[in-house]
């Protein structure tokens, strides 16, 4: 998610910051628009996360306790694997230091 956040905000803001000599009202408007777009994208991410959490809760009601534990363990393993993959990807792209 951190990479997505960076991608959503960084590109427009980098373009805006490179035009430092231009009028401040124009730059301010561009920054506001970029931040508004970033806010909308993050809102969608949070909404999707809420839907996923509610779906998981509904699923837990259907499963036996052992099945629910297996699902949660598998979900955590997937989460950690994706997190590690993201860190390796960021490292290979030079976005992050060890």
JOTA-V5744 format. One record per residue. N is the residue number from 1. PHI is phi as a letter, one per 20 degrees, with the letter a starting at -180 (none if undefined). PSI is psi in whole degrees, -180 to 180 (none if undefined). OMEGA is omega in degrees with one decimal (NA if undefined). Layout:
n;phi;psi;omega
N;PHI;PSI;OMEGA
N;PHI;PSI;OMEGA
This chain:
n;phi;psi;omega
1;none;-34;-179.8
2;f;-41;179.6
3;f;-41;177.8
4;f;-43;178.3
5;g;-44;179.3
6;f;-45;-178.3
7;f;-39;-178.4
8;f;-42;-173.2
9;e;-38;-168.9
10;f;-47;-172.8
11;g;-53;178.9
12;f;-38;-177.6
13;f;-34;176.9
14;f;-44;178.0
15;f;-41;-178.7
16;f;-44;-177.0
17;f;-23;178.8
18;f;-13;179.9
19;d;44;-173.8
20;g;-34;-176.0
21;f;-13;-178.3
22;f;174;-178.0
23;f;142;-176.4
24;f;-30;-179.7
25;f;-37;177.4
26;f;-44;179.0
27;f;-41;-179.9
28;f;-41;178.6
29;f;-42;179.1
30;f;-41;178.2
31;f;-45;178.6
32;g;-43;179.3
33;f;-43;179.3
34;f;-43;179.4
35;f;-35;176.2
36;f;-44;178.4
37;f;-40;178.1
38;f;-43;179.5
39;f;-42;179.0
40;f;-45;-179.3
41;f;-43;178.4
42;f;-36;176.3
43;f;-41;177.1
44;f;-41;179.2
45;f;-46;179.7
46;f;-38;176.9
47;f;-44;177.7
48;f;-39;178.6
49;f;-40;177.4
50;f;-43;178.4
51;f;-43;179.1
52;f;-43;178.6
53;f;-43;179.3
54;f;-39;177.8
55;f;-39;178.5
56;f;-42;178.2
57;f;-42;178.2
58;f;-40;179.7
59;f;-38;-179.8
60;f;-31;178.9
61;f;-27;-177.4
62;e;-36;-173.1
63;f;157;170.6
64;f;163;179.5
65;g;-40;179.7
66;f;-42;177.1
67;f;-38;179.4
68;f;-42;177.4
69;f;-45;178.2
70;g;-42;179.0
71;f;-45;-179.4
72;f;-39;177.6
73;f;-46;179.0
74;f;-39;178.3
75;f;-42;179.7
76;f;-41;177.5
77;f;-42;178.1
78;f;-45;179.2
79;g;-48;-179.4
80;f;-39;178.5
81;f;-44;179.1
82;f;-39;178.4
83;f;-46;178.7
84;f;-41;177.7
85;f;-44;179.3
86;f;-41;178.1
87;f;-43;178.0
88;f;-41;-179.9
89;f;-46;178.5
90;f;-40;179.2
91;f;-43;-179.2
92;f;-26;179.5
93;e;1;178.0
94;m;16;-179.1
95;e;-11;-172.3
96;b;149;175.1
97;d;154;-179.5
98;f;none;NA
